[in-house]
Amino acid sequence: MTSERPGRRRSSTSASSGYSSDYEEENWTIEKTDFGNGGLKNAVEAATDISEKVYVGTLGYGTDGLDESKKVAIEGRLREDYHCLVAFTSDADFDGHYNHYCKEVLWPVFHYLIPDHPKSKAFLDHSWKYFESLNRSVADVIIKDYKKGDTVWVNDYHLLLIPKMVRDALGPDAKIGFFLHVGFPSSEIFRCLAHREKLLEGILGATMVGFQNEEYARHFLQTCSRLLNVEVKNDGVLLDTRFVNVISLPIGIDPAQLDEKRKEPEVATWTEQLKQRYAGKKLFVARDKLDGVRGVKQKLLAFELFLKKNPEYIGKVVLIQVALTTSSIVESQSTVSDIVTRINCSFSTLDYQPVVYLHQDITYHQYIALLQIADALVVTSLRDGMNLTSHEFVYLQDKNYAPLILSEFTGSASLFGGAEISVNPWDHSMCAVALLQALTMSEEEKKQRWEKLHAAVIGHTAAHWFYEFLKRLKGAWEEQQRRGSAQIPRLSAKVLAEKYQNSHKRVFFLQYEGTLVSWGSGTVVTSPQRILDTINDLLEDPTNVVYIMSSRPPHNLEQIFLRVPGVGLFAEGGCFMRPFGSPEWTRLGDEDLPWKSSVKEILDYFVERTPGTWLEERTCSYIWHLEKAEDPTAASRQAGDCCNHVNDACENFDIHAIPITGGGVLVESKKWNKVNACRKVIEHTKARNWQVDFVMVAGNGRDDEEVFEWAQKFADEERIPNVTTARVGHGHTSANATTTGVAGEPFLHFDRTTMLTRIRCRHCVTETCDNLGC
């Protein structure tokens, strides 16, 4: 987590600084751990212009053996000397959180593996309770130390629940960022988790959520749509009360730190030794964790196939594989060892061994030396959030320009844009060809590829990632604060009346359902007399143009506004328009809708599976009604699946399926909407030489937000002085004013009491009457 104050920044991972001591001894020391997220640590340390860095996390193990006096002493030392805030956790919480839930449940699922090991505690409730408890412990430390203006930054899958915990305690004004350093799987994989909704809701407590690339961000959005039945946009998730921004921002390396390390004498020594040891041979180099997703087995099988197909390279090529042991789901060591043994037995001679297999880590100096002399780096991960080893390799190859062989399933592959040699690690033949390509590539091509790779690495450094995330988080927070209903002023009747009186040509766009009247079910027609009277009052002034916006079909609106013949109408969300003062309808939407048959098949399928629901077919849209479902919970889940299915299957048709107020799914074209209809109205006014100087938009739906934004932009472009956009009810909005909904004071009550100063009263025949009795 990070918390940013003036002159101060606070950040953490789940294991930031380590503490080592003998509980029985009086003397103890604090040491920084080498474990944890190295890329995050480098990014934080690369931020050199931030004076103070404060981490929040655990000690890296349970602390049942520490008495209160030691905890106080450790807490004081960590805060004073290391700028750390520590959450003390029990042994059971830490073990259950990290070793069980994180490593046996979340880590496999985020890497497209469903844990099925007989000893796995993946789906036992107790591991979830430990995960929840540790997240609560860390969240409590943040909440306790939080000061207004701080920025909280949560990192990685170990702490998924913290954003919501902090949000619930600190309220809507808190600035909270979350970044996931691993990949995010498709919704089909994520939905296998028993506590999937709670995990998603935990993440959505953030102001902004970040992922390594666009694929992971898209998977997250689809999963939220499917499992939580919320509306998602390309840039985030629209909740009832606020918007959560979602971005992709790849992390990088710290070139300055790497430059310092490569200049150390130990690196030069190891570089020279390795050159002598492997003189005359080409080196394929690899360094991976020995787990189920790094593709070590696939890499070895591809190298074996390469030697079989290219016997002329036997004795000339060596694969150096460094394999790090990990506590996560471990790829069978015996399987990898068997493959190594088989290759070496088949192709070794007295002075040649094709595979050098080190089942251990090497020093950082050896690592740098190895990357500098390599003739190719081979990365065959089956899934990988990024792969910063490949970034370091590219940066260190500024003299030899050796090629990079990289799995297409790493996050880095999307960053490099094809300058690497891309491989599918499951295709051993393809990987073998890539090995040959790396050896036979011309020097000119090597340099051209390296220059592109180097530009990508330099353009996405750790420091850039760090500053860019905080910059975008700040921008997202400021925009959300501006749109939060608590920050937007209430609609002032006095101010609105002044704007009205100071204008001469006025256009009103008023949403019907949820704004003028309460939401009705299906085709129920409601037409309160007070609404019709008020609209008629507005229309008596020849300088007023009034349009009613609705999702209902044309014939429904005609019935409702039969006694208001001159009013303009938008039907089916802007697909049809009855121009102001005209009895004829104009179809704005396309006559040919090829998507309808495909969508109907999908919707019919879901209707059959969800008793009590029904499908309403309109000319340009479909509405699947869920308000009378026999099982509302199951219906909501089906609605999420339905939206996801329609949006995926019909993406090329430029339509979308979204959840709607009152319960249901709306499927409509993106092209023909209320904004397009509003533009048509303005075109008509210009054709009549009307110089519009007053625009009012009132609505409460998600699609009304686009009209609010259009009205503001239109006002800026046309320099219209009197523009009012009003959100009826509460929630995240881009309107410049809010007012109570139809459940409280009627919205148009304001209009009728204040605007009658310009509308001739039909009873006392004056233009200044403001008597409601009249």
Residue, then its C-alpha position, 0 to 999 in steps of 0.5 A: m500500500t502507499s499513502e502519499r502526503p506532502g513530502r511523504r510517500r507510503s507504500s507496501t507489499s505483503a512482505s516488505s521488510g523482514y525481521s529476524s530474531d531469536y525470540e529467546e534472546e534479548n538482542w535482536t536485529i532487523e534485516k531487509t528481506d530479499f524476498g517479495n516483489g522485486g519489480l515493485k521494490n525497484a520501482v519504489e526505490a527508483a522514485t528518488d525525488i520522494s523524500e520519505k517512503v513508508y511501507v505497510g505490510t507484515l513481517g513475513y511470518g506469524t508473530d505469536g512468539l512475540d510478546e507485546s513489549k517486543k512488538v512495540a519495540i519492533e514497531g518503533r524501530l521499523r517506523e523510525d529506521y525503515h519507514c515501515l508500518v507493520a501489521f502483526t499477524s498470528d502464525a495461523d493467519f500468516d500460514g493460512h493466508y500465504n501458503h494456503y490461500c495465496k499460493e494454493v488458490l489465487w496464484p494458480v487461478f491467476h495463471y490459468l490453473i485450477p488447483d486439484h492436488p489432493k493435498s491442496k486446501a484450495f477450497l476449504d473455508h478456513s484458508w479463506k478466513y485466514f486470507e480475510s483476517l490478514n487483509r483486515s489486519v493490514a487494512d486496520v493499520i492503514i486506517k489507523d494511520y490515515k490522514k486526510g489527503d493520503t494516497v493508499w496504494v495496494n499492490d498484488y493479489h495477496l491483498l485483494l480485499i484491502p481496497k474495499m476495507v479501507r473504502d468502507a472505513l474512510g468513505p468516498d473521499a479516500k484516494i485508493g489505487f490497486f495494481l495487480h502484478v500478475g495476470f488476470p484470467s478469463s472469467e471462465i477461470f476466475r468464476c471457479l473461485a468460491h469467493r469470487e464476488k468478494l474478491l472482485e468487490g474488494i478490488l472495486g473498493a479502489t479509485m483506480v485499478g491497474f493491470q500489466n496489459e490491456e488483455y488482463a484489464r479486459h478480462f477483469l472488466q468482462t469478469c465484473s460484468r459477468l459475475l457482478n452484473v454491473e455495467v462496464k465501459n472500456d475504461g472502467v466499471l460503473l457502480d451505483t454510486r461511483f466509477v472505478n477507473v481501470i487502466s493498463l500500465p506495464i511495469g519496467i526495470d530500473p536501468a540506473q540500478l542495473d548500470e551500477k551493478r554491471k560496473e562492479p568488478e565481480v561482474a567483469t570477473w564472472t563475465e570473463q570466466l564464462k567466456q573462457r568456459y564456453a569459448g567457441k559455443k553458442l549459449f542459450v540462457a534461461r532463469d526461471k522458477l521451477d513451478g507449473v507455469r514457467g514452462v521449463k519442461q516445455k523449453l527442455l523438450a523444445f531444445e531436445l527437438f532442436l538438437k535432433k533436427n539440427p545435429e550439426y549444432i551438437g557440440k556447438v550449442v549449450l543451454i544453461q537453465v537456472a531453476l529456482t525452487t519455489s513454495s508454490i505448486v511445483e512442477s515435478q522436479s523428477t520430470v525435469s531432471d529426467i528430461v535433462t538426463r535424457i538430453n545429456c545422455s543422448f548428446s554429450t561427449l567427453d568435452y561437451q554437455p548440452v544442458v547445464y541445469l542448476h537447480q538453485d539460484i545464482t548470485y546477482h553478479q553471475y546473473i548479470a554476467l550470464l545475460q551479457i554473454a548470452d547468444a539468446l535468452v529463452v523464455t517459455s512461460l505458460r503464463d506470466g504477468m510480465n517478465l522483467t528478466s527479458h527486459e534486463f536481458v535487452y538492456l544488458q545486450d547493448k553490445n552484442y544485440a542477442p535476440l530474445i525468444l519470448s513466449e506469447f503468453t507473457g505480459s512483456a510480449s504485448l509491450f515488445g510488439g513483435a521485435e522479439i522472436s515470439v513462440n507458443p511454448w506448447d508448440h515444441s516444433m515452433c520453439a525449436v525453429a525459433l532456437l535455430q532462427a536465433l542462431t542464424m539471424s544476421e547481425e543487421e536484423k539482430k541490431q534492428r530488433w534490439e533497437k525496437l526492444h530497447a526503445a520499449v524497455i527504456g520507455h517503460t521503466a520502473a520509475h515511469w510506471f511509478y510516477e505514471f500510476l500516481k499521476r493517473l490515480k490523482g486524475a481519476w480521483e479528481e474526476q470522480q470527486r467532481r462527479g460524485s453527487a456529494q460534491i455537485p451542488r443541488l439544483s437551485a430554483k433561483v439560479l435556474a429561473e435567472k437563466y431562464q429569464n435571461s434567455h430567449k430560445r430554449v431547448f429542454f431534454l427531459q428523461y421520462e422514466g425515473t425523472l418525470v415519473s417512477w419506473g414502470s414495469g414493461t409497457v405500463v403507461t403512467s401519465p400523471q396530470r401534473i407532469l402533463d400540465t407542466i409540460n403544456d405550461l412550458l410549451e405555451d411559450p413559443t420560445n421553448v422547445v421540449y423533448i421527452m426522452s424514453s426507452r419506451p416504443p413510439h406507440n407507448l409515448e404517443q398514448i402517454f403524451l396524447r394531450v401534449p401534441g406539440v412535445g418532441l419525443f425520443a423513443e427506444g433510447g433515440c432510435f425514433m424521434r418525433p420532432f417538436g410540433s410534428p405528428e410524424w415519427t422519424r426513424l433515426g436507427d438503421e432499417d436493417l438490423p442484422w444482429k437481432s436474430s442472433v441476439k434473440e437466440i441468445l436471449d431466448y436461451f437465457v429466458e428459458r433458463t430463468p423462470g419468471t423472466w420475459l423478453e420484450e422485443r422492440t423495433c431497435s432493441y430488446i429488453w430482458h425483464l428480470e423484476k419478476a424472476e422466481d430466483p432473483t439471485a440466480a437471475s442476476r447471475q444469468a444477467g451477467d452471463c447474458c451481457n458478457h455473451v452478447n457483448d462477446a458474440c456480437e462485438n462486430f455489430d456495434i451493439h451492447a448489452i447492459p444492466i438497467t435500473g429496475g432489473g433487466v438487460l437492455v440490448e441496443s445499438k451503440k450508434w443510435n442513442k439519445v446523444n445522436a437524437c439531441r444532435k438532430v434537434i440542434e440541427h433542426t433549430k439551426a435550420r429554423n435560424w434559432q439561436v439557442d441560448f438555454v439548454m436543460v437536460a434532466g435524467n437519472g439513467r446511465d445513458d443520460e450521462e452521455v447526454f450530460e457530457w454532450a450538453q456541456k461540450f455543446a455549450d462550450e463549442e457554441r458558447i451557450p451561456n445558460v446550460t443546466t444538466a441535472r441528475v435526478g437522485h444520487g450517484h456518480t454523475s457528470a451533471n453540474a447539478t443534482t436534485t431529488g428524484v420522483a420518490g421525493e419532491p417532483f423534479l418539475h415542481f421547480d420548473r413550474t414554480t419558477m418558470l411561470t414568471r415568463i409563461r402566461c398564467r391561463h387563469c389570471v392572464t398575467e406574465t408574472c404570476d407565481n401563485l401555485g393556486c392559479 
